[in-house]
Amino acid sequence: MIRAAVFAAHNRSRTLLSLREVRVHAKLKAIVFDYGQVLSYPEDPGRYDKMAAISGVDRRQMCRMYHALRPAYDRGEFKGTEYWRRIAALVGRTLSDAQVNQLIQEDTRNTTELNPQILSWVARLVETGFTAAILSNMTHDDMGRIAQHRIRESLGYFTVQLFSSEIGLVKPEEAIYRRCLAALGVSPRQVLFLDDKRENVAAARKVGMHAVRFRSFAASVPMLICRFGLPQQPDGVGTE
């Protein structure tokens, strides 16, 4: 009897949750995507080892400096040449022009290659009436690679495209989320924000957006479809 009562209470809880999420879906107008690790392929787990090998800098030291200087680089305060020379200088090393160029290429390659699976799902969202947007921390060098490989031509479904180095704002600063909302012309509760970083998701929630941490296409998209009642991915698009 106790087990039956617990089971019934659990089912009522799930029903209430489902109804609440249906109401959320009814109000959603825009889906905002991060670029790196959301629209792009998952991060290469060996990328830091590769960059440490190219630079000759200890991996742990390089990672610490990489992340410490990244907000200014993402904001567009300097370009990759200065970024990598600053990292090297902080650990008492110098880099050749060839090393710097290799590091920029490796860094941008890993963050800009689009995943066609999620682009197909974005197309489906737009076809069913949602507005799609990009809100991403991207450096001048990332944007250069996007231009060089004509990647931006594949981003036509995104009505709003805000990249940190182009607007001088970075996540998780509140101002960049406010800028996105103004560009979309919607209220925070009409937006679902997807990002792979906890701090960026937390900042989006703080301004009132619905926000979910994105882990991978296979792990996250089916969950989002179920949780928010979003359109299914197109037929023939797998989750591998």
C-alpha positions as semicolon CSV with decimal commas, in nm:
position;residue;x (nm);y (nm);z (nm)
1;M;0,000;0,000;0,000
2;I;0,283;0,237;0,091
3;R;0,466;0,150;-0,230
4;A;0,148;0,215;-0,431
5;A;0,105;0,555;-0,265
6;V;0,465;0,648;-0,336
7;F;0,428;0,535;-0,698
8;A;0,109;0,739;-0,739
9;A;0,275;1,048;-0,588
10;H;0,570;1,002;-0,824
11;N;0,336;0,981;-1,124
12;R;0,150;1,295;-1,013
13;S;0,483;1,475;-0,979
14;R;0,586;1,366;-1,330
15;T;0,248;1,475;-1,469
16;L;0,277;1,819;-1,308
17;L;0,632;1,850;-1,443
18;S;0,516;1,754;-1,792
19;L;0,231;2,006;-1,782
20;R;0,468;2,278;-1,665
21;E;0,710;2,200;-1,949
22;V;0,426;2,203;-2,203
23;R;0,336;2,551;-2,081
24;V;0,700;2,655;-2,116
25;H;0,704;2,527;-2,475
26;A;0,387;2,720;-2,553
27;K;0,565;3,040;-2,451
28;L;0,904;2,976;-2,612
29;K;0,978;3,185;-2,918
30;A;1,355;3,165;-2,955
31;I;1,628;2,905;-2,909
32;V;1,974;3,054;-2,850
33;F;2,277;2,836;-2,921
34;D;2,636;2,862;-2,814
35;Y;2,871;2,784;-3,104
36;G;3,170;2,590;-2,967
37;Q;3,079;2,238;-2,845
38;V;2,712;2,301;-2,925
39;L;2,687;2,388;-3,293
40;S;3,038;2,260;-3,353
41;Y;3,167;1,907;-3,302
42;P;3,263;1,798;-2,949
43;E;3,601;1,913;-2,825
44;D;3,902;1,704;-2,923
45;P;4,013;1,553;-2,590
46;G;4,375;1,573;-2,701
47;R;4,371;1,938;-2,809
48;Y;4,559;2,071;-2,505
49;D;4,824;1,803;-2,539
50;K;4,870;1,902;-2,903
51;M;4,899;2,273;-2,822
52;A;5,138;2,204;-2,534
53;A;5,355;1,998;-2,770
54;I;5,356;2,275;-3,033
55;S;5,441;2,547;-2,781
56;G;5,688;2,349;-2,573
57;V;5,507;2,475;-2,263
58;D;5,414;2,240;-1,978
59;R;5,053;2,134;-2,033
60;R;4,934;2,235;-1,687
61;Q;5,094;2,577;-1,711
62;M;4,964;2,628;-2,062
63;C;4,607;2,540;-1,964
64;R;4,617;2,779;-1,670
65;M;4,740;3,070;-1,884
66;Y;4,512;2,972;-2,173
67;H;4,201;3,014;-1,958
68;A;4,328;3,314;-1,763
69;L;4,382;3,520;-2,080
70;R;4,085;3,384;-2,272
71;P;3,819;3,642;-2,170
72;A;4,028;3,930;-2,310
73;Y;4,103;3,730;-2,626
74;D;3,733;3,642;-2,667
75;R;3,639;4,006;-2,613
76;G;3,860;4,105;-2,907
77;E;4,117;4,300;-2,706
78;F;4,395;4,132;-2,904
79;K;4,444;3,866;-3,171
80;G;4,595;3,520;-3,159
81;T;4,954;3,624;-3,222
82;E;4,959;3,839;-2,910
83;Y;4,753;3,589;-2,712
84;W;4,999;3,304;-2,763
85;R;5,305;3,523;-2,715
86;R;5,160;3,645;-2,386
87;I;5,103;3,286;-2,271
88;A;5,461;3,196;-2,357
89;A;5,602;3,508;-2,188
90;L;5,417;3,432;-1,864
91;V;5,606;3,103;-1,838
92;G;5,937;3,246;-1,955
93;R;5,939;3,118;-2,311
94;T;5,933;3,265;-2,660
95;L;5,754;3,128;-2,965
96;S;5,852;3,137;-3,331
97;D;5,610;3,269;-3,592
98;A;5,563;2,911;-3,716
99;Q;5,468;2,791;-3,366
100;V;5,223;3,078;-3,319
101;N;5,055;3,005;-3,652
102;Q;5,027;2,635;-3,570
103;L;4,873;2,714;-3,232
104;I;4,615;2,949;-3,383
105;Q;4,523;2,690;-3,647
106;E;4,488;2,409;-3,393
107;D;4,287;2,623;-3,153
108;T;4,042;2,756;-3,414
109;R;4,006;2,425;-3,599
110;N;3,877;2,261;-3,284
111;T;3,611;2,524;-3,214
112;T;3,467;2,615;-3,554
113;E;3,382;2,292;-3,741
114;L;3,001;2,271;-3,758
115;N;2,809;1,955;-3,672
116;P;2,557;1,896;-3,956
117;Q;2,332;1,691;-3,724
118;I;2,245;1,986;-3,506
119;L;2,216;2,219;-3,805
120;S;1,947;1,988;-3,942
121;W;1,762;2,014;-3,613
122;V;1,799;2,394;-3,612
123;A;1,643;2,399;-3,960
124;R;1,351;2,197;-3,824
125;L;1,305;2,440;-3,533
126;V;1,295;2,737;-3,770
127;E;1,055;2,562;-4,006
128;T;0,814;2,511;-3,715
129;G;0,818;2,877;-3,612
130;F;1,103;2,922;-3,367
131;T;1,365;3,194;-3,403
132;A;1,721;3,059;-3,385
133;A;2,012;3,267;-3,257
134;I;2,382;3,230;-3,180
135;L;2,542;3,379;-2,870
136;S;2,905;3,277;-2,853
137;N;3,246;3,369;-2,720
138;M;3,450;3,367;-3,041
139;T;3,786;3,531;-3,104
140;H;3,891;3,737;-3,406
141;D;4,086;3,431;-3,522
142;D;3,781;3,204;-3,489
143;M;3,587;3,453;-3,699
144;G;3,869;3,462;-3,951
145;R;3,854;3,085;-3,994
146;I;3,475;3,100;-4,027
147;A;3,515;3,357;-4,306
148;Q;3,802;3,170;-4,474
149;H;3,608;2,844;-4,492
150;R;3,279;3,019;-4,574
151;I;3,120;2,866;-4,268
152;R;2,894;3,165;-4,211
153;E;2,708;3,071;-4,529
154;S;2,581;2,767;-4,334
155;L;2,439;2,986;-4,057
156;G;2,150;3,134;-4,251
157;Y;1,889;2,986;-4,017
158;F;2,016;3,204;-3,731
159;T;1,834;3,537;-3,736
160;V;2,057;3,681;-3,462
161;Q;2,431;3,609;-3,454
162;L;2,627;3,766;-3,169
163;F;2,997;3,687;-3,140
164;S;3,197;3,826;-2,849
165;S;3,491;3,968;-3,041
166;E;3,255;4,158;-3,273
167;I;3,057;4,324;-2,993
168;G;3,317;4,357;-2,714
169;L;3,115;4,156;-2,462
170;V;3,171;3,804;-2,330
171;K;2,973;3,538;-2,151
172;P;2,898;3,507;-1,864
173;E;2,864;3,887;-1,834
174;E;2,501;3,993;-1,793
175;A;2,531;4,259;-2,063
176;I;2,580;4,009;-2,344
177;Y;2,257;3,825;-2,255
178;R;2,070;4,156;-2,241
179;R;2,214;4,243;-2,583
180;C;2,084;3,912;-2,720
181;L;1,736;3,965;-2,576
182;A;1,721;4,314;-2,726
183;A;1,826;4,180;-3,066
184;L;1,560;3,908;-3,050
185;G;1,291;4,145;-2,924
186;V;1,154;3,889;-2,677
187;S;1,130;3,851;-2,301
188;P;1,372;3,620;-2,112
189;R;1,099;3,363;-2,042
190;Q;1,042;3,323;-2,416
191;V;1,402;3,206;-2,468
192;L;1,573;2,868;-2,428
193;F;1,952;2,903;-2,407
194;L;2,191;2,612;-2,474
195;D;2,558;2,620;-2,372
196;D;2,820;2,365;-2,270
197;K;2,957;2,570;-1,978
198;R;2,790;2,574;-1,637
199;E;2,875;2,937;-1,566
200;N;2,716;3,053;-1,891
201;V;2,401;2,855;-1,824
202;A;2,381;2,996;-1,471
203;A;2,419;3,352;-1,602
204;A;2,140;3,299;-1,857
205;R;1,910;3,173;-1,582
206;K;1,998;3,475;-1,372
207;V;1,858;3,710;-1,636
208;G;1,543;3,496;-1,657
209;M;1,605;3,270;-1,956
210;H;1,531;2,899;-1,960
211;A;1,877;2,747;-1,988
212;V;2,017;2,395;-2,023
213;R;2,373;2,271;-2,023
214;F;2,444;2,105;-2,358
215;R;2,660;1,792;-2,346
216;S;2,640;1,639;-2,695
217;F;2,392;1,601;-2,978
218;A;2,313;1,242;-2,879
219;A;2,274;1,316;-2,509
220;S;2,104;1,655;-2,521
221;V;1,879;1,688;-2,825
222;P;1,645;1,395;-2,747
223;M;1,619;1,523;-2,388
224;L;1,533;1,875;-2,507
225;I;1,272;1,740;-2,749
226;C;1,110;1,542;-2,468
227;R;1,145;1,799;-2,192
228;F;1,027;2,105;-2,383
229;G;0,806;1,940;-2,646
230;L;1,029;2,070;-2,925
231;P;1,008;1,940;-3,283
232;Q;1,167;1,606;-3,359
233;Q;1,492;1,597;-3,552
234;P;1,444;1,531;-3,925
235;D;1,401;1,173;-4,044
236;G;1,730;1,006;-4,121
237;V;1,933;1,223;-3,883
238;G;2,102;0,994;-3,634
239;T;2,243;1,056;-3,291
240;E;2,587;0,906;-3,334
